[in-house]
């Protein structure tokens, strides 16, 4: 990866505070605890509690901190934090991955690699892989509000459209239109929801 590409990726990461605040809100919403962010103090309390009770949220925070430290060229510590996320939550998010604020990782066991982008409001269930085709470092783009089911694989430079659903264990190797549900190996459209 050239230094210009690396700098561009590092600039693409959202601010740490904004990303973590949005992640707390989305996580609380999906856990049915929406009132946990009524004030800044409650948001902070919810943040600390989520770190303690959910390894997936802890792993997500590790990714956010790693990305921020890399932006400031801090040596070694980002690698240690990356390994901590893998050991505690089995979450492995590569360096060139950009995740917008406000996603929900349900239970960990998630791999995201390559030049991939995950938009706000995305839900990732366990055992999801968002990755690469052999010999191609361009990764998937996951649109806003998409839900990726347990065990799903999204491979290569494909786009999963906004508010789409990828079924459990589906293998996505081509683009998915917005507001569409896909299932199977390879994934095929089984429904759409006109927006």
C-alpha positions in Angstrom: 0.0 0.0 0.0 1.5 3.3 -1.0 1.9 6.1 1.6 -0.7 8.3 -0.2 -3.3 5.5 -0.2 -2.5 4.8 3.5 -2.9 8.5 4.4 -6.2 8.7 2.5 -7.5 5.7 4.4 -6.4 7.1 7.8 -8.1 10.4 7.0 -11.4 8.5 6.2 -11.8 7.2 9.7 -14.4 9.2 11.7 -13.4 10.9 14.9 -13.1 8.5 17.9 -15.7 10.3 20.1 -18.2 10.6 17.3 -17.8 6.9 16.3 -18.0 5.6 19.8 -21.0 7.7 20.7 -22.9 6.4 17.6 -21.8 2.8 18.3 -23.2 3.1 21.8 -26.5 4.4 20.5 -26.9 1.7 17.9 -25.9 -1.0 20.2 -28.3 0.1 22.9 -31.1 0.4 20.3 -30.5 -3.2 19.1 -30.3 -4.4 22.7 -33.6 -2.7 23.5 -32.0 -0.2 25.9 -32.6 3.0 23.9 -33.0 5.2 27.0 -29.4 4.6 27.9 -28.2 7.6 26.0 -30.5 10.3 27.2 -27.6 12.4 28.5 -23.9 12.5 28.0 -23.4 11.0 31.5 -25.8 8.1 30.8 -24.1 7.6 27.4 -20.7 7.3 29.2 -22.2 4.9 31.8 -23.7 2.8 29.0 -20.4 2.8 27.2 -18.5 1.5 30.3 -21.3 -1.1 31.0 -21.3 -2.3 27.3 -17.5 -2.7 27.4 -18.0 -5.0 30.5 -21.0 -7.1 29.3 -20.4 -7.6 25.6 -17.1 -8.8 24.1 -18.3 -7.8 20.6 -18.6 -4.2 21.7 -15.2 -4.4 23.4 -13.7 -5.7 20.1 -15.4 -2.9 18.2 -14.0 -0.3 20.5 -10.5 -1.9 20.1 -10.9 -1.4 16.3 -11.8 2.3 16.8 -8.9 2.9 19.1 -6.5 1.1 16.8 -7.6 3.2 13.8 -7.2 6.4 15.8 -3.7 5.5 17.0 -2.6 4.5 13.5 -3.8 8.0 12.3 -1.3 9.5 14.7 1.4 7.0 13.7 1.7 5.5 17.2 4.0 2.4 16.9 3.3 -1.1 18.2 0.2 -0.2 20.4 -2.3 -0.6 17.5 -1.0 -4.1 16.8 -1.4 -5.0 20.5 -5.0 -3.7 20.5 -5.7 -5.5 17.3 -4.6 -8.8 18.9 -6.6 -8.0 22.0 -9.8 -7.7 19.9 -9.1 -11.0 18.2 -8.5 -12.8 21.5 -11.4 -11.4 23.4 -14.2 -11.1 20.8 -12.7 -12.9 17.8 -13.0 -9.7 15.8 -10.4 -9.2 13.1 -10.7 -5.9 11.2 -7.9 -5.1 8.9 -6.0 -1.8 8.7 -7.5 -0.6 5.3 -11.1 -1.1 6.5 -13.1 2.0 7.1 -16.2 1.6 9.4 -18.5 4.6 9.7 -20.0 5.5 13.0 -22.9 3.6 14.4 -22.7 -0.1 13.5 -23.8 -3.1 15.6 -21.7 -6.3 15.9 -24.1 -8.7 17.6 -21.7 -11.3 19.1 -18.2 -11.1 17.6 -16.6 -13.7 15.4 -16.3 -11.3 12.5 -13.6 -10.8 9.9 -13.4 -7.7 7.7 -10.4 -7.2 5.4 -9.1 -5.4 2.3 -10.1 -2.0 1.1 -13.6 -2.4 2.5 -16.1 0.1 3.8 -19.0 -0.5 6.2 -21.6 2.3 6.4 -23.6 3.5 9.4 -26.5 1.4 10.7 -25.1 -1.9 9.5 -25.7 -5.0 11.7 -23.2 -7.9 11.6 -24.2 -11.2 13.1 -21.7 -13.8 14.2 -19.3 -15.6 11.9 -19.5 -13.0 9.1 -16.7 -12.6 6.7 -16.3 -9.5 4.6 -13.2 -10.1 2.6 -11.2 -10.5 -0.6 -10.9 -12.6 -3.7 -7.5 -14.1 -4.3 -5.2 -11.5 -5.9 -7.6 -8.5 -5.5 -7.3 -6.2 -2.5 -10.5 -4.3 -3.3 -13.0 -5.4 -0.7 -16.8 -5.0 -0.4 -18.8 -1.9 0.4 -21.7 -2.4 2.7 -24.4 0.2 2.4 -26.2 2.0 5.2 -28.6 -0.1 7.3 -27.7 -3.4 5.7 -28.1 -6.6 7.8 -25.6 -9.4 7.3 -26.8 -12.7 8.6 -24.9 -15.3 10.7 -22.2 -17.0 8.7 -22.6 -14.9 5.6 -19.6 -14.3 3.4 -19.3 -11.2 1.2 -16.3 -11.6 -1.1 -14.5 -9.3 -3.5 -15.2 -5.7 -4.7 -19.0 -6.0 -4.5 -21.6 -3.6 -3.1 -24.4 -4.6 -0.7 -27.0 -1.8 -1.1 -28.5 0.2 1.6 -31.1 -1.5 3.8 -30.5 -4.9 2.2 -30.5 -8.2 4.0 -28.0 -11.0 3.4 -29.3 -14.3 4.7 -27.5 -16.6 7.1 -24.7 -18.5 5.4 -25.2 -16.7 2.1 -22.2 -16.2 -0.1 -22.3 -12.8 -1.9 -20.0 -12.6 -5.0 -22.0 -10.0 -7.0 -23.7 -6.6 -6.2 -26.9 -6.6 -4.1 -29.4 -3.8 -4.9 -30.7 -1.6 -2.2 -33.7 -2.8 -0.2 -33.2 -6.4 -1.4 -33.0 -9.7 0.5 -30.5 -12.4 -0.8 -29.9 -15.9 0.3 -28.0 -19.0 -0.8 -24.7 -20.0 -2.4 -24.1 -18.0 -4.5 -26.6 -15.5 -3.1 -29.7 -14.9 -5.1 -32.5 -12.3 -4.7 -35.6 -13.7 -2.9 -37.4 -10.4 -2.1 -37.2 -6.7 -2.3 -38.7 -3.9 -0.2 -39.6 -0.8 -2.3 -38.3 2.2 -0.4 
